[in-house]
């Protein structure tokens, strides 16, 4: 895998100081082509990572480590520089540099955790509009800075 990984980034709530988070480390690895992932599924399994196929995310390969519903690590693999790769970084970095948005997101996460204590899918889906809005704002800023 080491010759296939172009970059590794810490993402998710634990990557943003001051943001409430479940005790799960989310990180992403960038590769040239998702087909490369097939060559290291077994290697990741040897160190405790289970490959989980999500048909609704065709541009991502996902691995989890730890007990089911009590995992410790989530590994997301994307094509390096893809829209998905860039959006994860934009969202993380926007939260790090915009304290008011960070507070709003933290509050939303608390409310949704109370509303959906045992339904991670509903919790994640309910956060989605906020995340998309932040990514759109971050994209606008980035485009304006490049001009």
VMD Tcl script that builds the backbone (N, CA, C; Angstrom):
set m [mol new atoms 441]
animate dup $m
set s [atomselect $m all]
$s set {name element resname resid chain x y z} {
  {N N UNK 1 A 0.833 -1.193 0.000}
  {CA C UNK 1 A 0.000 0.000 0.000}
  {C C UNK 1 A 0.874 1.252 0.000}
  {N N UNK 2 A 2.036 1.191 0.619}
  {CA C UNK 2 A 2.839 2.400 0.752}
  {C C UNK 2 A 3.251 2.982 -0.588}
  {N N UNK 3 A 3.400 2.143 -1.605}
  {CA C UNK 3 A 3.750 2.674 -2.919}
  {C C UNK 3 A 2.523 3.157 -3.692}
  {N N UNK 4 A 1.342 2.925 -3.170}
  {CA C UNK 4 A 0.099 3.338 -3.829}
  {C C UNK 4 A -0.489 4.612 -3.224}
  {N N UNK 5 A -0.209 4.860 -1.949}
  {CA C UNK 5 A -0.784 6.018 -1.252}
  {C C UNK 5 A -0.032 7.286 -1.639}
  {N N UNK 6 A -0.758 8.244 -2.172}
  {CA C UNK 6 A -0.164 9.524 -2.568}
  {C C UNK 6 A -0.137 10.471 -1.370}
  {N N UNK 7 A -1.211 10.441 -0.579}
  {CA C UNK 7 A -1.321 11.334 0.577}
  {C C UNK 7 A -2.255 10.716 1.602}
  {N N UNK 8 A -2.059 11.120 2.849}
  {CA C UNK 8 A -2.916 10.691 3.951}
  {C C UNK 8 A -3.327 11.936 4.719}
  {N N UNK 9 A -4.628 12.046 5.016}
  {CA C UNK 9 A -5.164 13.205 5.736}
  {C C UNK 9 A -6.045 12.733 6.886}
  {N N UNK 10 A -5.916 13.383 8.022}
  {CA C UNK 10 A -6.808 13.164 9.154}
  {C C UNK 10 A -8.050 14.014 8.898}
  {N N UNK 11 A -9.205 13.387 8.833}
  {CA C UNK 11 A -10.458 14.090 8.570}
  {C C UNK 11 A -11.448 13.738 9.678}
  {N N UNK 12 A -12.666 14.176 9.540}
  {CA C UNK 12 A -13.687 13.853 10.526}
  {C C UNK 12 A -13.587 14.754 11.739}
  {N N UNK 13 A -14.474 14.555 12.664}
  {CA C UNK 13 A -14.600 15.450 13.816}
  {C C UNK 13 A -13.363 15.485 14.702}
  {N N UNK 14 A -12.658 14.363 14.809}
  {CA C UNK 14 A -11.470 14.360 15.671}
  {C C UNK 14 A -10.329 15.186 15.082}
  {N N UNK 15 A -10.446 15.597 13.839}
  {CA C UNK 15 A -9.388 16.400 13.208}
  {C C UNK 15 A -9.559 17.894 13.464}
  {N N UNK 16 A -10.653 18.276 14.123}
  {CA C UNK 16 A -10.951 19.694 14.345}
  {C C UNK 16 A -11.009 19.953 15.850}
  {N N UNK 17 A -10.045 20.706 16.338}
  {CA C UNK 17 A -10.004 21.022 17.761}
  {C C UNK 17 A -11.259 21.779 18.175}
  {N N UNK 18 A -11.868 21.343 19.284}
  {CA C UNK 18 A -13.060 22.001 19.803}
  {C C UNK 18 A -14.366 21.437 19.282}
  {N N UNK 19 A -14.303 20.458 18.384}
  {CA C UNK 19 A -15.509 19.852 17.832}
  {C C UNK 19 A -15.794 18.548 18.565}
  {N N UNK 20 A -17.005 18.408 19.064}
  {CA C UNK 20 A -17.391 17.167 19.716}
  {C C UNK 20 A -17.300 16.007 18.735}
  {N N UNK 21 A -16.860 14.862 19.241}
  {CA C UNK 21 A -16.657 13.726 18.351}
  {C C UNK 21 A -16.829 12.405 19.082}
  {N N UNK 22 A -17.288 11.418 18.335}
  {CA C UNK 22 A -17.272 10.050 18.851}
  {C C UNK 22 A -15.801 9.613 18.865}
  {N N UNK 23 A -15.449 8.626 19.656}
  {CA C UNK 23 A -14.043 8.198 19.707}
  {C C UNK 23 A -13.651 7.335 18.501}
  {N N UNK 24 A -13.768 7.942 17.320}
  {CA C UNK 24 A -13.428 7.261 16.074}
  {C C UNK 24 A -12.500 8.180 15.286}
  {N N UNK 25 A -11.382 7.634 14.839}
  {CA C UNK 25 A -10.455 8.390 14.003}
  {C C UNK 25 A -10.833 8.134 12.548}
  {N N UNK 26 A -11.157 9.205 11.833}
  {CA C UNK 26 A -11.420 9.121 10.395}
  {C C UNK 26 A -10.197 9.657 9.675}
  {N N UNK 27 A -9.710 8.894 8.727}
  {CA C UNK 27 A -8.631 9.396 7.902}
  {C C UNK 27 A -8.851 8.911 6.484}
  {N N UNK 28 A -8.236 9.635 5.563}
  {CA C UNK 28 A -8.403 9.259 4.157}
  {C C UNK 28 A -7.039 9.135 3.504}
  {N N UNK 29 A -7.004 8.228 2.555}
  {CA C UNK 29 A -5.815 7.989 1.760}
  {C C UNK 29 A -6.169 8.304 0.316}
  {N N UNK 30 A -5.285 9.019 -0.356}
  {CA C UNK 30 A -5.479 9.324 -1.763}
  {C C UNK 30 A -4.653 8.383 -2.625}
  {N N UNK 31 A -5.286 7.836 -3.647}
  {CA C UNK 31 A -4.622 6.939 -4.598}
  {C C UNK 31 A -4.857 7.461 -6.012}
  {N N UNK 32 A -4.079 6.959 -6.963}
  {CA C UNK 32 A -4.260 7.370 -8.362}
  {C C UNK 32 A -5.536 6.791 -8.954}
  {N N UNK 33 A -5.850 5.555 -8.583}
  {CA C UNK 33 A -6.990 4.844 -9.165}
  {C C UNK 33 A -7.570 3.923 -8.095}
  {N N UNK 34 A -8.881 3.930 -7.937}
  {CA C UNK 34 A -9.517 3.088 -6.918}
  {C C UNK 34 A -9.316 1.597 -7.173}
  {N N UNK 35 A -9.007 1.220 -8.400}
  {CA C UNK 35 A -8.734 -0.191 -8.694}
  {C C UNK 35 A -7.518 -0.691 -7.923}
  {N N UNK 36 A -6.613 0.219 -7.559}
  {CA C UNK 36 A -5.424 -0.153 -6.792}
  {C C UNK 36 A -5.779 -0.704 -5.415}
  {N N UNK 37 A -6.922 -0.320 -4.893}
  {CA C UNK 37 A -7.322 -0.723 -3.546}
  {C C UNK 37 A -7.445 -2.241 -3.440}
  {N N UNK 38 A -7.874 -2.878 -4.505}
  {CA C UNK 38 A -8.028 -4.338 -4.502}
  {C C UNK 38 A -6.748 -5.034 -4.056}
  {N N UNK 39 A -5.601 -4.462 -4.401}
  {CA C UNK 39 A -4.326 -5.111 -4.108}
  {C C UNK 39 A -3.945 -5.064 -2.629}
  {N N UNK 40 A -4.611 -4.242 -1.843}
  {CA C UNK 40 A -4.241 -4.218 -0.428}
  {C C UNK 40 A -5.397 -4.452 0.539}
  {N N UNK 41 A -6.514 -4.979 0.055}
  {CA C UNK 41 A -7.621 -5.335 0.956}
  {C C UNK 41 A -7.159 -6.382 1.964}
  {N N UNK 42 A -6.449 -7.405 1.503}
  {CA C UNK 42 A -5.988 -8.467 2.400}
  {C C UNK 42 A -4.961 -7.952 3.397}
  {N N UNK 43 A -4.096 -7.051 2.971}
  {CA C UNK 43 A -3.094 -6.480 3.875}
  {C C UNK 43 A -3.760 -5.684 4.990}
  {N N UNK 44 A -4.781 -4.908 4.626}
  {CA C UNK 44 A -5.511 -4.152 5.640}
  {C C UNK 44 A -6.265 -5.089 6.589}
  {N N UNK 45 A -6.791 -6.192 6.067}
  {CA C UNK 45 A -7.489 -7.168 6.915}
  {C C UNK 45 A -6.536 -7.758 7.947}
  {N N UNK 46 A -5.282 -7.956 7.564}
  {CA C UNK 46 A -4.286 -8.510 8.488}
  {C C UNK 46 A -4.050 -7.608 9.697}
  {N N UNK 47 A -4.292 -6.318 9.549}
  {CA C UNK 47 A -4.107 -5.405 10.681}
  {C C UNK 47 A -5.458 -4.937 11.252}
  {N N UNK 48 A -6.513 -5.691 10.935}
  {CA C UNK 48 A -7.798 -5.475 11.582}
  {C C UNK 48 A -8.795 -4.587 10.868}
  {N N UNK 49 A -8.541 -4.232 9.613}
  {CA C UNK 49 A -9.472 -3.370 8.877}
  {C C UNK 49 A -10.383 -4.217 7.998}
  {N N UNK 50 A -11.677 -4.018 8.201}
  {CA C UNK 50 A -12.694 -4.720 7.413}
  {C C UNK 50 A -13.138 -3.832 6.257}
  {N N UNK 51 A -13.130 -4.384 5.049}
  {CA C UNK 51 A -13.615 -3.650 3.884}
  {C C UNK 51 A -15.139 -3.679 3.912}
  {N N UNK 52 A -15.760 -2.503 3.809}
  {CA C UNK 52 A -17.216 -2.388 3.814}
  {C C UNK 52 A -17.624 -1.709 2.514}
  {N N UNK 53 A -18.360 -2.431 1.696}
  {CA C UNK 53 A -18.791 -1.890 0.411}
  {C C UNK 53 A -20.052 -1.066 0.597}
  {N N UNK 54 A -20.035 0.156 0.073}
  {CA C UNK 54 A -21.219 1.027 0.082}
  {C C UNK 54 A -21.537 1.409 -1.360}
  {N N UNK 55 A -22.575 0.819 -1.915}
  {CA C UNK 55 A -22.917 1.106 -3.305}
  {C C UNK 55 A -23.284 2.574 -3.524}
  {N N UNK 56 A -23.743 3.257 -2.448}
  {CA C UNK 56 A -24.129 4.659 -2.589}
  {C C UNK 56 A -22.918 5.594 -2.643}
  {N N UNK 57 A -21.721 5.052 -2.456}
  {CA C UNK 57 A -20.485 5.839 -2.548}
  {C C UNK 57 A -19.521 5.166 -3.520}
  {N N UNK 58 A -19.817 5.223 -4.817}
  {CA C UNK 58 A -18.978 4.506 -5.791}
  {C C UNK 58 A -17.568 5.077 -5.932}
  {N N UNK 59 A -17.345 6.296 -5.482}
  {CA C UNK 59 A -16.029 6.916 -5.628}
  {C C UNK 59 A -15.193 6.833 -4.359}
  {N N UNK 60 A -15.585 5.927 -3.456}
  {CA C UNK 60 A -14.873 5.758 -2.192}
  {C C UNK 60 A -14.763 4.277 -1.876}
  {N N UNK 61 A -13.650 3.914 -1.275}
  {CA C UNK 61 A -13.517 2.589 -0.680}
  {C C UNK 61 A -13.408 2.827 0.816}
  {N N UNK 62 A -14.124 2.018 1.595}
  {CA C UNK 62 A -14.228 2.252 3.027}
  {C C UNK 62 A -13.802 1.015 3.804}
  {N N UNK 63 A -13.034 1.255 4.875}
  {CA C UNK 63 A -12.592 0.200 5.765}
  {C C UNK 63 A -12.840 0.661 7.201}
  {N N UNK 64 A -13.208 -0.271 8.037}
  {CA C UNK 64 A -13.435 0.048 9.437}
  {C C UNK 64 A -12.610 -0.889 10.304}
  {N N UNK 65 A -12.256 -0.398 11.494}
  {CA C UNK 65 A -11.502 -1.201 12.450}
  {C C UNK 65 A -12.207 -1.112 13.789}
  {N N UNK 66 A -12.287 -2.220 14.487}
  {CA C UNK 66 A -12.932 -2.255 15.792}
  {C C UNK 66 A -14.238 -3.023 15.729}
  {N N UNK 67 A -14.847 -3.184 16.882}
  {CA C UNK 67 A -16.102 -3.923 16.958}
  {C C UNK 67 A -17.208 -3.201 16.207}
  {N N UNK 68 A -18.146 -3.975 15.684}
  {CA C UNK 68 A -19.276 -3.403 14.957}
  {C C UNK 68 A -20.043 -2.459 15.869}
  {N N UNK 69 A -20.358 -1.268 15.375}
  {CA C UNK 69 A -21.043 -0.200 16.098}
  {C C UNK 69 A -20.203 0.366 17.251}
  {N N UNK 70 A -18.949 -0.086 17.352}
  {CA C UNK 70 A -18.036 0.462 18.363}
  {C C UNK 70 A -16.637 0.525 17.755}
  {N N UNK 71 A -16.594 0.902 16.482}
  {CA C UNK 71 A -15.319 0.948 15.787}
  {C C UNK 71 A -14.411 2.041 16.327}
  {N N UNK 72 A -13.135 1.920 16.018}
  {CA C UNK 72 A -12.148 2.886 16.483}
  {C C UNK 72 A -11.546 3.711 15.351}
  {N N UNK 73 A -11.552 3.144 14.140}
  {CA C UNK 73 A -10.936 3.814 13.001}
  {C C UNK 73 A -11.784 3.612 11.742}
  {N N UNK 74 A -11.895 4.679 10.966}
  {CA C UNK 74 A -12.540 4.610 9.651}
  {C C UNK 74 A -11.533 5.096 8.618}
  {N N UNK 75 A -11.274 4.266 7.650}
  {CA C UNK 75 A -10.343 4.594 6.569}
  {C C UNK 75 A -11.149 4.792 5.290}
  {N N UNK 76 A -11.045 5.984 4.729}
  {CA C UNK 76 A -11.739 6.329 3.491}
  {C C UNK 76 A -10.668 6.466 2.414}
  {N N UNK 77 A -10.861 5.791 1.302}
  {CA C UNK 77 A -9.890 5.892 0.214}
  {C C UNK 77 A -10.578 6.507 -0.995}
  {N N UNK 78 A -9.967 7.574 -1.501}
  {CA C UNK 78 A -10.478 8.314 -2.658}
  {C C UNK 78 A -9.361 8.480 -3.676}
  {N N UNK 79 A -9.756 8.830 -4.876}
  {CA C UNK 79 A -8.764 9.248 -5.859}
  {C C UNK 79 A -8.220 10.590 -5.387}
  {N N UNK 80 A -6.908 10.670 -5.303}
  {CA C UNK 80 A -6.260 11.893 -4.850}
  {C C UNK 80 A -6.619 13.055 -5.771}
  {N N UNK 81 A -7.050 14.168 -5.177}
  {CA C UNK 81 A -7.407 15.355 -5.944}
  {C C UNK 81 A -8.815 15.333 -6.509}
  {N N UNK 82 A -9.564 14.254 -6.265}
  {CA C UNK 82 A -10.943 14.170 -6.756}
  {C C UNK 82 A -11.819 15.149 -5.991}
  {N N UNK 83 A -13.034 15.334 -6.482}
  {CA C UNK 83 A -13.980 16.215 -5.802}
  {C C UNK 83 A -14.217 15.756 -4.359}
  {N N UNK 84 A -14.366 14.451 -4.163}
  {CA C UNK 84 A -14.601 13.915 -2.825}
  {C C UNK 84 A -13.403 14.176 -1.910}
  {N N UNK 85 A -12.203 13.955 -2.431}
  {CA C UNK 85 A -10.981 14.222 -1.667}
  {C C UNK 85 A -10.943 15.695 -1.250}
  {N N UNK 86 A -11.110 16.562 -2.226}
  {CA C UNK 86 A -11.036 18.001 -1.966}
  {C C UNK 86 A -12.133 18.478 -1.019}
  {N N UNK 87 A -13.346 17.938 -1.157}
  {CA C UNK 87 A -14.447 18.365 -0.291}
  {C C UNK 87 A -14.185 18.017 1.169}
  {N N UNK 88 A -13.605 16.876 1.418}
  {CA C UNK 88 A -13.278 16.507 2.796}
  {C C UNK 88 A -12.295 17.492 3.414}
  {N N UNK 89 A -11.299 17.888 2.659}
  {CA C UNK 89 A -10.305 18.844 3.157}
  {C C UNK 89 A -10.921 20.225 3.314}
  {N N UNK 90 A -11.729 20.650 2.327}
  {CA C UNK 90 A -12.381 21.948 2.416}
  {C C UNK 90 A -13.262 22.045 3.655}
  {N N UNK 91 A -14.052 21.022 3.914}
  {CA C UNK 91 A -14.947 21.036 5.073}
  {C C UNK 91 A -14.148 21.110 6.373}
  {N N UNK 92 A -13.158 20.243 6.507}
  {CA C UNK 92 A -12.325 20.246 7.719}
  {C C UNK 92 A -11.672 21.602 7.941}
  {N N UNK 93 A -11.047 22.128 6.902}
  {CA C UNK 93 A -10.302 23.374 7.039}
  {C C UNK 93 A -11.224 24.572 7.275}
  {N N UNK 94 A -12.419 24.551 6.689}
  {CA C UNK 94 A -13.372 25.635 6.912}
  {C C UNK 94 A -13.788 25.677 8.384}
  {N N UNK 95 A -14.058 24.509 8.955}
  {CA C UNK 95 A -14.418 24.467 10.374}
  {C C UNK 95 A -13.280 24.978 11.252}
  {N N UNK 96 A -12.053 24.678 10.864}
  {CA C UNK 96 A -10.892 25.114 11.646}
  {C C UNK 96 A -10.707 26.627 11.613}
  {N N UNK 97 A -11.174 27.266 10.562}
  {CA C UNK 97 A -10.924 28.705 10.401}
  {C C UNK 97 A -12.167 29.579 10.579}
  {N N UNK 98 A -13.308 28.980 10.843}
  {CA C UNK 98 A -14.550 29.729 11.018}
  {C C UNK 98 A -15.227 29.257 12.306}
  {N N UNK 99 A -14.882 29.900 13.412}
  {CA C UNK 99 A -15.315 29.434 14.731}
  {C C UNK 99 A -16.838 29.441 14.898}
  {N N UNK 100 A -17.524 30.402 14.278}
  {CA C UNK 100 A -18.980 30.438 14.419}
  {C C UNK 100 A -19.630 29.236 13.728}
  {N N UNK 101 A -19.130 28.880 12.561}
  {CA C UNK 101 A -19.650 27.703 11.846}
  {C C UNK 101 A -19.308 26.434 12.630}
  {N N UNK 102 A -18.122 26.391 13.214}
  {CA C UNK 102 A -17.729 25.259 14.058}
  {C C UNK 102 A -18.719 25.099 15.213}
  {N N UNK 103 A -19.079 26.188 15.868}
  {CA C UNK 103 A -20.042 26.141 16.979}
  {C C UNK 103 A -21.404 25.657 16.496}
  {N N UNK 104 A -21.836 26.156 15.340}
  {CA C UNK 104 A -23.131 25.735 14.794}
  {C C UNK 104 A -23.129 24.234 14.493}
  {N N UNK 105 A -22.042 23.765 13.884}
  {CA C UNK 105 A -21.953 22.353 13.539}
  {C C UNK 105 A -21.904 21.493 14.805}
  {N N UNK 106 A -21.169 21.936 15.793}
  {CA C UNK 106 A -21.083 21.212 17.055}
  {C C UNK 106 A -22.470 21.099 17.700}
  {N N UNK 107 A -23.223 22.199 17.695}
  {CA C UNK 107 A -24.577 22.201 18.257}
  {C C UNK 107 A -25.495 21.265 17.469}
  {N N UNK 108 A -25.406 21.325 16.150}
  {CA C UNK 108 A -26.208 20.434 15.307}
  {C C UNK 108 A -25.908 18.969 15.624}
  {N N UNK 109 A -24.645 18.640 15.735}
  {CA C UNK 109 A -24.253 17.261 16.046}
  {C C UNK 109 A -24.841 16.814 17.389}
  {N N UNK 110 A -24.810 17.686 18.395}
  {CA C UNK 110 A -25.371 17.348 19.704}
  {C C UNK 110 A -26.866 17.083 19.598}
  {N N UNK 111 A -27.574 17.977 18.902}
  {CA C UNK 111 A -29.025 17.826 18.753}
  {C C UNK 111 A -29.375 16.548 18.005}
  {N N UNK 112 A -28.638 16.263 16.955}
  {CA C UNK 112 A -28.923 15.064 16.172}
  {C C UNK 112 A -28.564 13.790 16.918}
  {N N UNK 113 A -27.520 13.846 17.723}
  {CA C UNK 113 A -27.148 12.678 18.532}
  {C C UNK 113 A -28.245 12.357 19.536}
  {N N UNK 114 A -28.874 13.393 20.075}
  {CA C UNK 114 A -29.997 13.178 21.001}
  {C C UNK 114 A -31.230 12.659 20.254}
  {N N UNK 115 A -31.455 13.188 19.070}
  {CA C UNK 115 A -32.628 12.802 18.279}
  {C C UNK 115 A -32.497 11.390 17.712}
  {N N UNK 116 A -31.278 11.013 17.317}
  {CA C UNK 116 A -31.032 9.707 16.688}
  {C C UNK 116 A -29.956 8.935 17.460}
  {N N UNK 117 A -30.214 8.598 18.716}
  {CA C UNK 117 A -29.153 7.971 19.511}
  {C C UNK 117 A -28.719 6.589 19.022}
  {N N UNK 118 A -29.586 5.901 18.310}
  {CA C UNK 118 A -29.264 4.543 17.862}
  {C C UNK 118 A -29.382 4.370 16.353}
  {N N UNK 119 A -29.412 5.477 15.644}
  {CA C UNK 119 A -29.578 5.411 14.189}
  {C C UNK 119 A -28.517 6.276 13.519}
  {N N UNK 120 A -27.350 5.688 13.303}
  {CA C UNK 120 A -26.225 6.426 12.737}
  {C C UNK 120 A -26.522 6.906 11.312}
  {N N UNK 121 A -27.292 6.134 10.559}
  {CA C UNK 121 A -27.626 6.530 9.184}
  {C C UNK 121 A -28.478 7.802 9.196}
  {N N UNK 122 A -29.504 7.834 10.033}
  {CA C UNK 122 A -30.364 9.027 10.120}
  {C C UNK 122 A -29.560 10.222 10.615}
  {N N UNK 123 A -28.696 10.004 11.588}
  {CA C UNK 123 A -27.832 11.058 12.122}
  {C C UNK 123 A -26.952 11.639 11.012}
  {N N UNK 124 A -26.324 10.767 10.254}
  {CA C UNK 124 A -25.438 11.199 9.169}
  {C C UNK 124 A -26.229 11.914 8.078}
  {N N UNK 125 A -27.375 11.370 7.707}
  {CA C UNK 125 A -28.203 12.001 6.668}
  {C C UNK 125 A -28.682 13.382 7.094}
  {N N UNK 126 A -28.988 13.541 8.374}
  {CA C UNK 126 A -29.486 14.826 8.862}
  {C C UNK 126 A -28.383 15.894 8.893}
  {N N UNK 127 A -27.130 15.481 9.007}
  {CA C UNK 127 A -26.002 16.429 8.976}
  {C C UNK 127 A -25.671 16.872 7.550}
  {N N UNK 128 A -26.053 16.076 6.593}
  {CA C UNK 128 A -25.632 16.271 5.202}
  {C C UNK 128 A -25.907 17.673 4.635}
  {N N UNK 129 A -27.114 18.231 4.799}
  {CA C UNK 129 A -27.352 19.570 4.236}
  {C C UNK 129 A -26.402 20.637 4.803}
  {N N UNK 130 A -26.113 20.555 6.080}
  {CA C UNK 130 A -25.195 21.518 6.689}
  {C C UNK 130 A -23.801 21.370 6.070}
  {N N UNK 131 A -23.352 20.135 5.937}
  {CA C UNK 131 A -22.022 19.865 5.383}
  {C C UNK 131 A -21.931 20.372 3.951}
  {N N UNK 132 A -22.955 20.112 3.147}
  {CA C UNK 132 A -22.966 20.564 1.750}
  {C C UNK 132 A -22.906 22.087 1.690}
  {N N UNK 133 A -23.642 22.754 2.555}
  {CA C UNK 133 A -23.641 24.212 2.594}
  {C C UNK 133 A -22.239 24.745 2.909}
  {N N UNK 134 A -21.573 24.151 3.885}
  {CA C UNK 134 A -20.220 24.584 4.248}
  {C C UNK 134 A -19.252 24.337 3.094}
  {N N UNK 135 A -19.354 23.202 2.449}
  {CA C UNK 135 A -18.464 22.905 1.314}
  {C C UNK 135 A -18.681 23.911 0.189}
  {N N UNK 136 A -19.931 24.275 -0.072}
  {CA C UNK 136 A -20.205 25.280 -1.108}
  {C C UNK 136 A -19.580 26.625 -0.747}
  {N N UNK 137 A -19.694 27.035 0.512}
  {CA C UNK 137 A -19.073 28.282 0.958}
  {C C UNK 137 A -17.554 28.208 0.806}
  {N N UNK 138 A -16.976 27.100 1.221}
  {CA C UNK 138 A -15.527 26.930 1.139}
  {C C UNK 138 A -15.054 26.934 -0.313}
  {N N UNK 139 A -15.828 26.319 -1.197}
  {CA C UNK 139 A -15.486 26.318 -2.620}
  {C C UNK 139 A -15.503 27.725 -3.193}
  {N N UNK 140 A -16.496 28.527 -2.805}
  {CA C UNK 140 A -16.575 29.909 -3.270}
  {C C UNK 140 A -15.353 30.706 -2.824}
  {N N UNK 141 A -14.983 30.541 -1.577}
  {CA C UNK 141 A -13.814 31.245 -1.068}
  {C C UNK 141 A -12.561 30.824 -1.823}
  {N N UNK 142 A -12.421 29.532 -2.017}
  {CA C UNK 142 A -11.233 29.028 -2.726}
  {C C UNK 142 A -11.180 29.542 -4.158}
  {N N UNK 143 A -12.312 29.541 -4.853}
  {CA C UNK 143 A -12.341 30.036 -6.232}
  {C C UNK 143 A -12.014 31.527 -6.304}
  {N N UNK 144 A -12.517 32.291 -5.346}
  {CA C UNK 144 A -12.229 33.729 -5.322}
  {C C UNK 144 A -10.772 34.012 -4.987}
  {N N UNK 145 A -10.168 33.184 -4.171}
  {CA C UNK 145 A -8.759 33.346 -3.820}
  {C C UNK 145 A -7.818 32.982 -4.957}
  {N N UNK 146 A -8.289 32.118 -5.852}
  {CA C UNK 146 A -7.462 31.697 -6.973}
  {C C UNK 146 A -7.474 32.710 -8.117}
  {N N UNK 147 A -8.386 33.645 -8.078}
  {CA C UNK 147 A -8.478 34.645 -9.157}
  {C C UNK 147 A -7.655 35.846 -8.859}
}
mol reanalyze $m
mol bondsrecalc $m
mol representation Tube
mol addrep $m
